[in-house]
Amino acid sequence: MISIFDNHFLVNYEECFLDTFEFESGAVIENAKVEYSTIGIPKYDDEGFITNAIVFCPSLKGDRSILKNAHQYLKENGSFDKNEFFFITITPLGAPGSCSPSSTGLKYRFPEFTFKDRVNFKRQFISEKFKINKILGILGEDLGGFETYTWACEYPEDMEFILVFDSAFKTNGIRYAISKGLESIIDLAEGFYEDTYNVSLSNAIVALNKLLFTFSFPRKIIRNMSNKEMDVLMDDYVDEGLFMDVYDFKYRNDSILKFDVEDKLSNIKAKALIIASTNADGYFNLEFDTLPLEDLIENSKIVIYDSNVEKYDELEDYSIIGDEVLSFLEQFE
């Protein structure tokens, strides 16, 4: 599911600053803000290194995030608990809260970034902020999965496991077409490369969100909506999206267009649990995005679950994946 914001589901965010951060392009940002949150109790080895750190790569799914809503089930039914693991959530590079076009005020002057830049941003922060020799695991969902795959491909020694929900390893097919459409809407907006406000940018945000709404619910739910229900929900979605910054959106969309780690998946050394729904949202495809990974990632397990939710106001039964996740995590306690 696509939504508007890089959404965090852990609270009490703090902030710190990197003296400098260098992009793959060679561009450098000074005093780069990092927004982050931690929860849980760190465990240490004899040399004082944290051994139980799990990094969350935030989803864009908001209240319909599998990871967010399954979290309570996992806490109540197993050891996926703040007393066992030390969770670190970092708002990504380019997203409001951390260093981004809007938060820096650079707008269209902000350096272009890739998903590897996003990973490097988090790696540098973790290295400077915490004493961690090796991350226990990385969890990602949706576009957070893009970061997770990138991290595991580029730095395979960094973690012991990855756990990915409803994501993909490259931008192609419908994802590419969507991002090109979003790119065109922004390109047609007047005033993007000006320092004064132009109402055309607000109109572009409305158009962007109306397009994104198409992919904001699983296919089964969209199919069962009446036109009246869809009108109401779309209006709410667009109203929420008015808080989105068009520059943050454009730079993230540009990074999505360039995302492709298919040729690097064989680099992954971490154990991988990859979970996908048969009732995805149209942005991800079980056949092409998930099933091939069983052959592309050596030490991987694929779990497919069949969601029975058919109406937008129904709640998912997260026990259908909870036991699989608990069993997987028990290996690393």
LINHURA-V422215 format. One record per helix or strand of 2 or more residues. SS is the DSSP state (~ for helix, > for strand). FROM is the first residue (numbers start at 1). LEN is the number of residues. If there is no record, write none. Layout:
SS|FROM|LEN ; SS|FROM|LEN
//
This chain:
>|14|9 ; >|28|13 ; >|53|5 ; ~|62|3 ; ~|66|12 ; >|86|5 ; ~|101|4 ; ~|107|3 ; ~|115|15 ; >|135|7 ; ~|143|12 ; >|159|7 ; ~|173|16 ; ~|199|15 ; ~|219|6 ; ~|227|15 ; ~|246|12 ; ~|262|6 ; >|271|7 ; ~|286|5 ; ~|293|4 ; >|300|6 ; ~|319|14
//
